[in-house]
Amino acid sequence: MGKQVLCVVAVVMLVATLTPQCQATWGWTHRHRPGQPGHSRFRQSGQVLVLGHICHYNQVKFYDTTQDLDTYRGIIVCPGWTSIIGQAVTTDETKVKDDTISDFAQKALKAGVITEDQAKEITGQ
């Protein structure tokens, strides 16, 4: 029963995190820069193996109207292992996945879920 509740909470948090915030408050929108026809919304999701545990990863591209640039938001959850959620927001598409996994590793290390050596292994350092 406890694992089911944890899984439901993780899924709800995942959906809530990937839902765009009100544009008036945060400046997030799915619209893209003017003058870029065919510029489609980017979304990537899948599974990542972290220390033998299957984790779920999502990445979404947004246009940040406050800074006038594309922004990428990543999130990683590992239901069945820990309730820790790794998140990152960056303007560099090539770094968002690594930043998200690094955030997860830092939080897991701080919570005592993994060791320092395991954190280094996860982040590739």
HELIX and SHEET records of a PDB file:
HELIX    1   1 GLY A    2  LEU A   18  1                                  17    
HELIX    2   2 GLN A   23  TRP A   26  1                                   4    
HELIX    3   3 VAL A   96  ALA A  111  1                                  16    
HELIX    4   4 GLU A  116  THR A  123  1                                   8    
SHEET    1   A 3 TRP A  28  THR A  29  0                                        
SHEET    2   A 3 HIS A  53  ASP A  64 -1                                        
SHEET    3   A 3 ARG A  43  VAL A  50 -1                                        
SHEET    1   B 4 TRP A  28  THR A  29  0                                        
SHEET    2   B 4 HIS A  53  ASP A  64 -1                                        
SHEET    3   B 4 LEU A  69  CYS A  78 -1                                        
SHEET    4   B 4 THR A  82  THR A  90 -1                                        
END                                                                             
